[in-house]
Amino acid sequence: MDILSNQWAVVALIFIINIFYVTFLTMRMILTLKGYRYLAAAVSVVEVIIYVVGLGLVMNSLDKIENIIAYALGFGVGIIVGMKIEEMIALGYIVVNVTTAEYDKEIPRTLRDLGYGVTHYAAQGRDGERLVMQILTPRKYELKLMDTVKNLDPKAFIIAYEPKNIHGGFWVKGVRSKRLQAYDADEI
């Protein structure tokens, strides 16, 4: 039996193909934005092949609304799958700026001992002296760092962002992934 002669098999195939297509599309966009140009180019080759096959199936039967709906639903699910995959691999680094009224030199030292790259300095806030820390971590440890900072100072003001480029210093060489992975934020 030819799979293309069964309409519901075609609908399922279109749905599955589009999930794969959009997952690859999402990953390619993320890789491009993060500067992985050759990997992004390789992913785009697979993406286009999948796209042409899936679109061809839909274009051959535009009179069947279920094919168009399967294509659209596959597109939506593919975006979610692509984002989940990106969250799991968590490419790159994140910089977390922490401002605390607890002008305590132990917080930066504690974070360094846990394996984070920390630069700290004194600052003036509306209500007086503050300690500002700039902390670098691999993206996969962002939430762990946030929990750790909240455990050290529940009132800390925290902002996180992705740096576009990183060059030199402790940040490139010194972020200790094994130490970051090993500790439990709730024990801080």
C-alpha positions in Angstrom: 0.0 0.0 0.0 1.4 3.4 -1.0 1.5 5.8 2.0 0.6 8.7 -0.2 -2.7 7.1 -1.2 -3.9 7.2 2.4 -5.1 10.8 3.1 -4.6 10.5 6.9 -1.1 9.1 6.5 -0.3 12.2 4.3 -1.7 14.5 6.9 0.4 12.8 9.6 3.5 12.9 7.3 3.0 16.7 6.6 2.6 17.4 10.3 5.8 15.4 11.2 7.8 16.8 8.3 6.9 20.4 9.3 7.9 19.8 12.9 11.3 18.7 11.7 11.5 21.6 9.3 10.7 24.3 11.8 12.9 22.7 14.5 15.8 22.9 12.1 14.7 26.5 11.1 14.7 27.6 14.7 18.0 26.0 15.5 19.6 27.6 12.4 18.4 31.0 13.4 19.7 30.5 16.9 23.1 29.2 15.6 23.3 32.2 13.2 22.6 34.7 16.0 25.2 33.1 18.2 27.8 33.2 15.5 28.1 29.5 14.7 28.0 30.2 10.9 29.3 26.9 9.5 27.1 24.8 11.7 24.1 27.1 10.8 24.9 26.6 7.1 25.0 22.8 7.5 21.7 22.8 9.4 20.2 25.0 6.7 20.9 22.4 4.0 18.9 19.8 6.0 16.2 22.4 6.7 15.7 23.2 3.0 15.5 19.5 2.0 12.8 18.9 4.6 11.0 22.1 3.6 10.8 21.2 -0.1 9.5 17.7 0.6 6.9 19.0 3.1 5.8 21.9 1.0 5.6 19.7 -2.1 3.1 17.4 -0.3 0.9 20.4 0.6 1.1 22.0 -2.8 0.1 18.8 -4.5 -3.2 18.9 -2.7 -4.2 22.4 -1.9 -7.8 21.4 -2.1 -7.5 19.4 1.1 -7.8 21.7 4.1 -6.5 19.0 6.5 -3.1 19.1 4.8 -2.9 22.9 5.2 -4.0 22.6 8.9 -1.4 19.8 9.5 1.3 22.1 7.9 0.3 25.0 10.2 0.1 22.8 13.3 3.4 21.2 12.5 4.9 24.7 12.1 3.7 25.7 15.6 4.9 22.5 17.3 8.2 22.8 15.5 8.9 26.2 17.0 8.2 24.8 20.5 10.4 21.8 19.9 13.2 24.0 18.5 13.1 26.3 21.5 13.1 23.4 23.9 16.2 21.9 22.2 18.0 25.2 22.3 17.1 25.5 26.1 18.6 22.1 26.6 21.9 22.8 24.8 22.0 26.4 26.2 24.8 27.7 23.9 26.9 30.6 25.0 27.3 32.6 28.2 25.1 34.9 30.2 26.2 37.9 32.3 24.3 38.6 35.5 24.5 42.0 37.1 23.7 41.9 40.8 23.2 44.9 43.0 23.0 44.4 46.7 22.7 46.6 49.8 24.6 43.9 51.6 28.0 45.5 51.2 29.7 42.3 52.1 32.9 41.1 50.4 32.0 37.5 51.2 29.3 37.3 48.4 31.8 37.8 45.6 34.3 35.4 47.2 31.6 32.8 47.8 30.5 33.0 44.1 34.2 32.8 42.9 34.7 29.7 45.2 31.7 28.1 43.4 33.4 28.7 40.1 31.8 31.9 38.7 33.7 34.8 37.2 32.9 37.8 39.4 33.9 41.4 39.1 32.6 43.6 41.9 32.8 47.3 42.7 31.2 49.9 45.0 28.4 52.0 43.7 26.0 54.6 44.9 22.2 53.9 44.9 19.3 56.0 45.9 19.5 54.8 49.4 23.3 54.7 49.8 26.3 52.4 49.1 25.7 49.3 47.1 27.8 46.4 46.0 27.6 45.7 42.3 28.7 42.4 40.9 29.1 41.4 37.3 29.0 37.6 37.0 29.7 35.4 34.0 28.3 31.9 33.7 27.5 29.4 30.9 23.8 29.8 30.0 23.0 26.3 31.3 23.8 27.5 34.8 21.9 30.8 34.7 19.0 29.7 36.9 21.3 28.0 39.3 23.3 31.3 39.6 20.0 33.2 40.1 19.0 30.8 42.9 22.4 31.0 44.5 22.3 34.8 44.5 18.8 34.9 45.9 19.9 32.5 48.7 22.9 34.8 49.5 20.7 38.0 49.4 17.0 37.6 48.9 16.7 41.4 48.2 19.3 41.6 45.5 18.5 43.4 42.3 19.4 41.1 39.4 19.6 41.7 35.7 20.7 39.0 33.2 21.8 39.5 29.5 23.7 37.7 26.8 27.0 39.2 25.8 27.6 39.4 22.0 31.4 39.0 22.3 33.7 38.0 25.0 37.5 38.5 24.8 40.3 37.8 27.2 40.6 37.8 31.0 39.2 35.4 33.5 35.9 35.2 31.7 37.2 33.1 28.8 39.5 30.8 30.8 38.3 30.8 34.3 34.6 29.9 34.5 34.8 26.6 36.2 32.0 24.5 34.7 32.8 21.4 36.8 32.5 23.4 40.0 29.4 25.1 38.8 27.8 21.8 38.0 28.8 20.2 41.3 27.1 22.4 43.9 23.5 22.7 44.9 22.1 26.2 45.0 19.7 25.3 47.9 22.7 24.5 50.1 24.2 28.0 49.9 
